[in-house]
Structures are given as structure tokens and as C-alpha cells.
């Protein structure tokens, strides 16, 4: 699924922020919108991506942190890929919970999306076939040889 990116309201000649409206694709994971932006903060990289549960200006007095996920990226393309990966993971999570995941979705999860799964997300890690304790998995295989 291709996301439609457009300049955010804060974009100008020096600020290349972009955003995408996630409501148009069904609010995956409860997300309303996502953004990618160049970022100079040390905890992030040259680029930063974020996914949000509500538009920031909808209710300024609401809980100020509507961030569902965020992270650093080295390039604009990596930031957009991280957002796309998160969106796809949430669509697959919905299929898992509805117990109607396809073989194609499982293959995509196991082959393409593992790098985008948060380390503590056991629901997706288990479906992706990632061992909970990799060192124990290796020991177990070695013992059965």
C-alpha cells in the first residue's frame, strides 16, 4: 500500500516536514496521521518519523502525547519506510486478531516486516516465527542433533 505524502503545515524552504493522513486507509492501529521530518535532536537521527492517534490541533487540551510510535532514520526514504512498515504491521495485527490472516500476510510478516516489529511485541514476533529466547532456541536445536 502506497502512502500519500504531502508537505505539512510547518513545511517551508528550510523545513521539509511531510505528513500522511492514515484515516483514509482505515486508521491502522488507531492512527490518524504520520509525519516524517529532518531532525537535529541527538536522540533521533538526521530524520525522525512519528505516528499519532489524533491530529494535534483537534483538541489542544487533550492528552498532549498522542504518539503511537516514533523513531530515528538516516534518510527520508528510511523514515517513510518505517511508517509504511508500522502501518502494514497494524493491518496484519488486525488480521491476526480477527483470525483471518492469509498465507501471503504471514509470508510478508516473516520475510519482510520483522525489522519493523518492536522488540517487546510478542503478538507479532510469535506470528513472525521469531523465537522468544533466541539463545535457548539455538541450544535446543543443538541438543536434538
N, C-alpha and C positions, 0 to 999 in steps of 0.2 A: 504494500500500500504506500503510495507516494503522498507525502505531506506537502501541503501548500504553504510555503514560507513567504512572508511579506515583511517590509520594514516596520518596526514597532513605532509607536508614537514618539519615542525618545530618540529615534534614529536621526542622524544628521551627517555632515561631512566627516566628522571625527568619530562618531558613534554609530557603529554598524549593527546595532541590535536588530534581531529578526524574531518574529513570533509566528505561531500557527494556531488556529482555532481547532481544538480537539472535539468540540461539541458536534461539529459537522460529521464526525465519524463515530458518534455514539458515546462520547465521554469514557474512553477506556480507563478502567481503574478509578473512575470518578474524576478524571482530569478534565478541566475546562480548556486549558491552553498551555503552551510550552514556549520557551524562548531560548535563543542562543545569542551570545554576545561576547565580544572581546572583553577580557577581564584582567586587570593588573593585580588583583588581590593575591597574596602569596599562597593562600590555601588552595587556590584554583590554578589553572594554567593560563596560557595565553587566551584560551576561550573557556566559557562557562555555559552549561546548559541547565535548565530548570523546568520542572513540570509542576503545574499548580492546580489546586482544586477549585479555585474560583478566580475570576478576574479581579485584580487588585482594587480596582476603583468601584466595584459593585457595592461593597459595604465597607467603607474605610474603618468603621468602628468594630467590625467583626475581628475574630482572632487574626492577628496580623500575619501569622505564618500559615499560609495555605500551601506550602511546599510539600509535594508528594515525593519528589525525587530531584536530585541535582548532582552535578559533578563537574570535574575539570575535563578539558580536552585540549589537545595540542593544536588542532586546526578547526576551522568552521565545519568542514565536512565530517570530522570525527564527532563534533558536538551534535550535528544533525543526525548522524548515525546512532548515537547514544539515545537520543529522543525516539527515533524510529524503533530501535530495539526495545525500549521500555514499553512503547505503545503496543508492539507486537506481543511482548510477553504478557501484557494485561489481557489482550484478546485471547491468547492461549489459556491463561488462567481461568477466564470465564468459561471456555470450552471444557476445561478440566472439571470445574465445579458443577457444570451442567451435565457432566458425564457423557459428552458427545464430541470428544476430541477425535480428530481424524488421524490416520496414519501419516498424512502429509504434515500436519501440525506437529506431531511427535518427532518426525524426522527433522523438521525445521528447528525445533527446540533442541534436539540432541546434537545437531550438526552445526547450526549457525548462531544460536542465541545464548549459549552457555556463558560467553564472556560478559553478557549484559545482566545476568542474574545476580542479585545482591547475595553476598556470602551467607547470610542467615535465612534466606528464603527457602526453607525446606520443602515447601509445596512444589515449587518449580524445579528445585535441584533434584528432588526424588523422581519427578516425572522425566527429567532430562537424563536420568541414569547416573548422576554424579554420586559417588559413594559419600556417605556422611563422614566417615573417618577413613580417608584415603590410605593412611599407613596400615590400618587394620585390614583393608581390602587386599593390599599387596601381600601382607603376612598370610592371610587366609589362602590366597591363590598359591603361594609358595609351599604351604603345608600340604596342599592337595596334589602336588605334582609327583 
